[in-house]
Amino acid sequence: MTRSALAALILALALLAGEPARAAEPAFPKPLQAQIDAAKGSMMADQAQALRHVALIDAIAHRIPEPRQRMLALATAR
């Protein structure tokens, strides 16, 4: 596991531990959610395509103004 992947995992776990349980997944902006769904769909069939989606997810996530949602989106990308 790379250092950045480990850091993202730790961040995601810290966010989950610090917040009460939620029934639904975070509501990401539609373009971001579309890329997340596309990355998940291509993960096993075309890993290069999945990585292209991850790069787009990362770029979109960096533009989210709300800090918690931005961190969750970045953790999702990683």
NORRA-V382451 format. One record per backbone hydrogen bond with DSSP energy under -0.5 kcal/mol. CO is the residue of the C=O (numbers start at 0). NH is the residue of the N-H. E is the energy in kcal/mol with one decimal. If there is no record, write none. Layout:
co: (CO/CO)
nh: (NH/NH)
e: (E/E)
//
This chain:
co: (1/2/3/4/5/6/7/8/9/10/11/12/13/14/15/25/28/29/30/31/32/33/34/35/36/37/38/39/41/45/46/47/48/49/50/51/52/53/54/55/56/57/58/59/60/64/65/66/67/68/69/70/71/72/73)
nh: (5/6/7/8/9/10/11/12/13/14/15/16/17/18/18/27/32/33/34/35/36/37/38/39/40/41/42/42/45/49/50/51/52/53/54/55/56/57/58/59/60/61/62/62/63/66/69/70/71/72/73/74/75/76/77)
e: (-2.4/-2.3/-2.2/-2.2/-2.5/-2.4/-2.6/-2.5/-2.4/-2.4/-2.2/-2.4/-1.8/-0.7/-0.6/-1.2/-2.7/-2.5/-1.6/-2.4/-2.7/-2.2/-2.6/-2.4/-2.2/-1.7/-0.9/-0.5/-2.5/-2.2/-2.1/-1.6/-2.1/-2.3/-2.0/-1.8/-2.8/-2.7/-2.1/-2.7/-3.0/-1.9/-0.5/-1.4/-1.7/-0.5/-2.4/-2.5/-2.3/-2.4/-2.5/-2.5/-2.3/-2.1/-1.6)
//
